[in-house]
């Protein structure tokens, strides 16, 4: 089974609508044809201008988060319907910054996952351990909880619309990456877990991205590993010069 590589750029709280449009134009012109699935996830307000520029290109536009509620009195929140109206089909959920800075729990993230899927969207569900969890021998326990709680109630037939992003928290924005071997073994563990929760077929087709200081110079080593099917890129997704070689890791 060949899983199509999936590289996503998480812009986090960077790029105004004007900057995002200029960046998207540059990326579109530089990328040309690619066998890799490419997605950029701008901040909410930057999504429309980026979508406008990328109309007709193969680069997809996703969101970094969404509300767990459908509509109504939820000041400051953005709904699935609003994203879909813009043409956004994919949403990143459970990013470690949402978990650690904004207190999002597995249960809360699971509500968002179920809502996004019921709205027909695709999900990139982020999971990953902190340094103290890893050093305390908790890696597998943390991943087991985050995967099984995050996917609770998700039907096997909907798993084709789920990507998992394994992002060890200690590697995010720190310049420290997991070694390709350590990352691959975490990915293999996650895939085996999904096989247990669902079945071998679902696990075999599941795209598992690695995230945490992915750069041009380590992308190939990471993405060459058997269980690493893509990357969720933060810092290096903010420059075309840095992002393009990651997308083109196999060229
Ligand atoms: P980073 O961020 O590439 O800057 O480490 C990755 C992420 O948080 O998704």
Boltz pocket constraint, residues with backbone or C-beta under 6 A from the ligand:
constraints:
  - pocket:
      binder: B
      contacts: [[A, 10], [A, 167], [A, 171], [A, 172], [A, 173], [A, 174], [A, 175], [A, 211], [A, 212], [A, 213], [A, 214], [A, 232], [A, 233], [A, 234], [A, 235], [A, 236]]
      max_distance: 6.0
